Amino acid sequence: MSEFPPCPKCESKFTYSTAGLLLSCPECGHEWNPEETETTDSGTEVKDANGNVLVDGDSVIVLKNLPVKGYPQPIKAGTKVKNIRLTDGDHNIDCKIAGFGSMALKSEFVKKG
């Protein structure tokens, strides 16, 4: 068997070393540095704008006014959002905001509250 950890993207066990530092997966083509990979049970860690690790159920505070398509007013800076859910993708926080409903936010625009 391989002495390297499985691929974090597809869980393939056929990973190999490329150029000494990076690991590569022949099945999905994903390359990563095993020293920089920080994972939790659900995947990669999600960090807020200050570098604090977020988990499901946390409360966060919006750092800047965020325009919302179809609404006349943005989500104001300082708005507290409770009970977030973490997801994969570009907008990695799902939540409900009073007056706006269900939203998807980027973690770079919030801080842990």
N, C-alpha and C positions, 0 to 999 in steps of 0.2 A: 504494500500500500504506500501511498504518498506520505512524505514527512511534512507536507505543507497543509495548512488549514483549508477547508472547503471554500469554494467561491461564495462571497457574501451576497451575490446577486442571484445566482441560480442553484447554489448548494452543490455544485459538481465536485466530485472528489478527485478529479484529474487535473488539479492545479499544478503549475510549475513555475520556477523562478526565471525571470528575465533580467539580464544586466545586473544581477546580484541583489538589487534593492526591491524591485517590483515583483509581484506575483501576477500570473496571468491564467485565465481560464480558456481552454481551447473550445469549449462548447458554446459559450455566449460572447467571448472576446473581451470580457471585462478585465481591466488591469487595475491593481490597487497596491498601496504600500501597507503591509501588514502592521507596521508600527503606528500608523495613523488611523487605523480602523477602530472606531469606538462604536460598539454595538450594545443594544439592549435586547430584551426578549422579543420585541416587535420590530427590530431593525436598527437603523442608525439613530443616534441621539439627536434630539432637536434642542437647539440652544437659542436663548433669546438674544437681544441686542447687546447685553452685557456679558454674555458667555455662560449664563446660568442654565443648567439642564432643566428642561420642561418635561413633565409627565402628565398623563391623562388625569383630569380632575383639577389641575392647577387653576389659579386665577391669574390673569395677566392685565396689564395696563397698556393702552395704545399710546405710543410715543409721539406720533405726529398726525395731523389731520389726513384722513384717508378718503379720497373721493370714491363714491359708489355710483356705478353706472345706473341710471334710471332714477336716482334720488336727487332732490334739489340741494341737499346739504350733505357734507362729508361726515364721516365718523370723527368726532372731535378728539384731539389729543387729551389724554387723561381719562378717557372712558375705561371703566373697569369691566372686564369680561370674565365671568365665572364659569367653572366647569368646562374647560376646553377638552377637545379630543384631538389626538395627534394622528396624522395621516401621512401617507407617502405622497411625493410630488412637490411641485413648486410652492403651492399654497399649502403648508403643512399643518395648519391649525383649523379645525372645524369648531364653530361655536355659534351661540345665539346671542344677538345684541339687541337690547330693548330699543324699539323704534325702527329696527332694520330687519330683524328676523335672522334666519340662518345665514352664516357667512363663512367664507374661507379666507384666512389671513396668512401672511408670511410671518415667520417668527422673527425676522430681522426688524420688524416694526413694533414689537411689543417687548415689555420687560415683565419679569415675574413680580406679581403683586402681593 
